Amino acid sequence: MRAMVLEKIATPLALRDVPEPKAGGGQLLVRVGVCAVCRTDLHIVDGELPDPKLPLILGHQIVGRVKEIGESVNGFSIDDRVGIPWLGWTDGDCSYCRSNRENLCDKGKFTGYNIDGGYAEFTVADARYCFHLPNEYDDGDLAPLLCAGMLGYRSYRKTGDAKRLGIYGFGNAAHLIAQVALYEKKEVYAFTRPGDEAGQKEARLLGAVWAGGSDEMPPEKLDAAIIFAPVGALVPIALRALAKGGVIVCGGIHMSDIPSFPYVDLWNERVISSVANLTRRDGDEFLKIAPRVPVKTNVEVFPLEEANAALEKFRAGKLDGNAVLKISS
């Protein structure tokens, strides 16, 4: 089968002909239809996430059809359409798993990082971590929901009942989660790169009550803020925009160092929180609410062989929406 393979950190992916995998016990063999490109893929390629499996097939926003079902699998049939996310396996027995925090499992394995992912014609996945998908979406529109949507949703849920929600870094995840927040009658304040008037206009058209640069203060104090941009310097800035008792949620898997800031900016029970991975519950909840909103995606499609071009356009901020690799019909 064709696959785009990361053979060495900080090098382009290589198109290779590799053996088609087989479904083992508890697994599904999935013919990949599409796989969306994620910023995490860039972090892996650039060596910002430690110790990936090498050689590695990237990709953890996979939509495909079940081709083969391993032993002891229930709930799936041949040709079912399934989604395969970042969280690929947990031990199910540690203190985190037993307390509904499987996203923190010390032995956890992740699709497109420790487990070969979806930049290929076929992939295998633990059936317990695969999702049945809503019929309202086609494959390309579904793929970004499996990480930008699901992990963004976990970040959003950690903001609780906040009415005034700031979102720093108005990219793919922000566009998806802002739609959920607006559906739930929240006030969205969008922060883009300074001077990004086009991005700010887009945020206002989406429904944001205010949009400005990340170096600006909003007209109202925020009850909560999500930082999707992997820029640690935004944390002290967002703290100064936060009302008493507010929370900042850092929604990325990797972020540059957070600079020091005065304690008074954190005082009055403000909170800084991170988000690690996702749970299956997050995925189930998001896939139920997304069609009700309905959450809409904007995708730019690339053939599998152009995965490097898609990654570089992502890196340069030149994508028109979410990059999606189309692999099979």
N, C-alpha and C positions, 0 to 999 in steps of 0.2 A: 504494500500500500504506500501511497505518497504521504510524506510527512515533512514538516518544516522543523528541523532539529537544532536545538542549542547544544553545540558540542564543547564550547569553551566560553567562559564569561567574557563579556565586552567584545564579542565578535558577532557578525551577522548570523542569522539562522541559515542552515543549509538544507536544501531540498534533497531528501533521501528516499530511497525505496527500502522500506523496513518490513519485517514480517507482520502480518495481520495478527493481532492478539486473540486469545481465546478466553471465553468466560469461565472462570473458576467457580468454586462453590460460593454461593451468595452474591455472585456478580452478574452484571448484564454486559453483553457485547453490543455496542451502539454504533450504528452507521452515522457518522457526524454529518448533519446537514449544514449547520453554520456554527461558528464560534466567534464571539465578540472579543475584541482586544481591550485589555485593561491596563491601567497605569501600573498595577502590580507586575505585569509582564515586563515592563520596562525596568522596574526595580530589580527583578531577577536577572535580566540580561546585563544590567549595569553592575551587578555584584553588591547591591545595597541590601539584599536579603541573603543571609548566610546559608551556605551548605546545601544548595539545590542538588537534586539528583542530576547527574551528568553521565552520558548525554540525556537530554530532556526534551520532551515534546510539551511546549507551553500550552496554555489555554484552559480557562476554568469557567467560561460562560457558554456552555455547550448545549445545543439543541439537536437532537437526532432521533432516530428510530431504532427500536430494539430489534437486533438481528438474531441474538442467541441468548438463552436464559440458563444460568448455571443452576446447580442443585441447591435445594433449600430456599429458593426464591419464591415469594408469594406476592400477589398483587400486580403483576405485570404480565403482558402477553406480547407475542411476536408482533412487531410493527407498531407498538405503542409509541407515541411521541413523548420523549422524556427530556428533562433538563438536568444537567450535571453542574453543580456549583463548586466553589472553592473548597468547602469542607468535604473531604473525601472519606475519612475514616476516623473513628475514635475507639478507645478501648472499652468504653461503656461501663467500666468498673471502678474508675478512680473517684476521688472525692468530688472532683469537678463534674464528671459525668453524672454521678449519683445525686447531685444537687442542681440539676438542670442548667449546668454551665459547661456543656460539652465543648463549646468553642474554646475553652481554656485547657482542654485535655493535654497533659504533658507529652503524650505519645501520639497526638493527633497527626494525621497526614492530609496533605492538601493537593488538590487537582492542579496539574500544571506546575508543580513545585517538587513534591516528594513522589508524586504519581504522575505518569504520563497523561497529558491532557488532550485538548481538542484541535490542535493545529495538525490534524491528520484525518485520513478517511475513516478510521475506526478508532474507538477507544473502549476500554473496559472500566467499569465503575462498580463500587459496592452498591447493590440495589437499595440498601437502607437509606442511602444519602442522595438518591435520585428523586426527582419531583415529577409527578404528573402535571401537565401544563394546561392552562385555560385555552379553550377553543377560540376565544375572541381575537387572538393574535396570530400573525404568521410567524414563521421561524425567525426571520431577521429582526422583527420587532421584539420578540421574546428574549433573544440572547442577552441584551444589555440588562434586562431585569434580573438576571441570575447573579450579578455581583454589584454593579452600580446601583441597582434597585434594592436587592436584599440587604447588602451591607449598609447602604444609605438608610434603609428602613430601620435597621437596628440603631443606627446613630440617632435617627429622628425619635424613635421611641424612648431613648434615654433622656430626651428633653422634657418628658412628662407632659404636664398640662400647660406648658408655656404658651402664652398668647402671642407675644411679639418674638418672632424667631429670626435671628440673623443667620445667613449662610455665606461663608467666606470661601471663595473659589467656586464660581458659578459654572462648573463644567457638567459632565454627563450625569454624575450622581445627583448634583444639585438640581438639575432640570427635572429629574424624575421625582425626587422627594419633595420639591417645592409644590408639585402638583398634588401630592397627597396632603401636604400641610394646608394648601388653599382649600381643598375639598373638605377638610376638617375645620374650616373657618379660622385658620391662623393668619396673622399678619406677617408677611415675609419681607425681610429686608435683605437685599442682595448686595454682596460686596465682590467686585471684580478687580482685576489688575488696574492700578491707577491709569486713568486716561482711556480705558476701554469703553468708549461711548456706545459702540455697537452692542457689546455685551450687556451694558446697562439698559439700553433700549429694549433688547430682547427679554431681559428679566421683567421689565415693566409690562411688556406686552403679555408675558405669561401670567401676570397678576400681582407682582411684587408692589407693595405700597410705597417703597423707596428703593432706589438703586444708586450706588456710588462706588468710589474707589475704596480699596481696603485700607487706605491711609486716612479715610474720612470717618467722622463720628455720625451715627444715625440721628435723626431728629428726636427719637424717643429712646430711653434706656431699654435694652433687650432683656427679656426674661430668660432667653437661652440663645446659644449660638452653636452652629456646627461648622467646624473647619475642615473642608474637604481638600483644600490646597495643602501640599506637603511642606509647608513653610512654617517652621517653628516660631519665627518672628511675629507671626500673626496672633499668637496666644496672648502676649501682654497687651496688644492692641485691642483684641476682643474683650479682654478683662475690663478695660477702661470703658467699654460700651455697655457693660452688663449691669443690670439692676441688682440690688441686694438679694441674696439668696439664689442668684441665677447660676446656670451651669454652662460650661463650655465643653463640647464633645469633639474630640479630635478623631475624625472619621477615617483616617488613612492607616494603612499597614506600615508605612514608613514616613517619617517626618524629619526634617533637619532639626538641629539642636534649638531648644527654646532658650532665648537669652534671659538673663536675670531681670527681675522686676521688683519694685517695692512691695512689701507685705501689705500695705494699705490697699493696693489694688485687688488683693485676694480677700481681704477682710470682709466682714459682714456676710459670712457664710456663703461666699461664692465658691464654686466647685469646678475643678478641671478634671475631665474624665477622658479615657481613651476607649476605643472600640477594637476588640480583637476578633477577627473572623466572623462567623455567624453561627446560629443554631438552626436546626431543622424547623423549629417553631417559627423563627423569624421568616424563613422562606415560605412556610405554609401560610402565615398571616399575610405576607405581602402579596402572594399570588392570588389570595382571595380579594384583597382590597383593590388591587391594580385594575381589574376590569370594571369595578364599580365607579372609579374616579371619572373616566378611564384614564390611566396613565398612558401618555403617548410618547413614543420614541422617535428620534430622527437618526437614520443610519446612513453611513457611507460604505458601500459594499466593495470588497476587494477579492480577487481570486486567491486561493491558498498560496500560490507561488509568489504573490506580492505581499506576504506577511511583513517582510522587512520594510517595505515602503509604507505600510500602514503604521508600523511602530515608529518610524521616523517622522511621519506626519503628526502622530500623537505627540511625540517628544517636542516638536516645533510648534505645537498649538495651532496647526493648520487644518485640522479635520473639520468637516461639515457634519457634525453629529458624532454618533458612536461608530467606530470602525468595526465592521463585521466581515469576517472571512467566510465566503461561500465555498463550500467544499463539495457537496453533492446535492442533487435535486431531491 
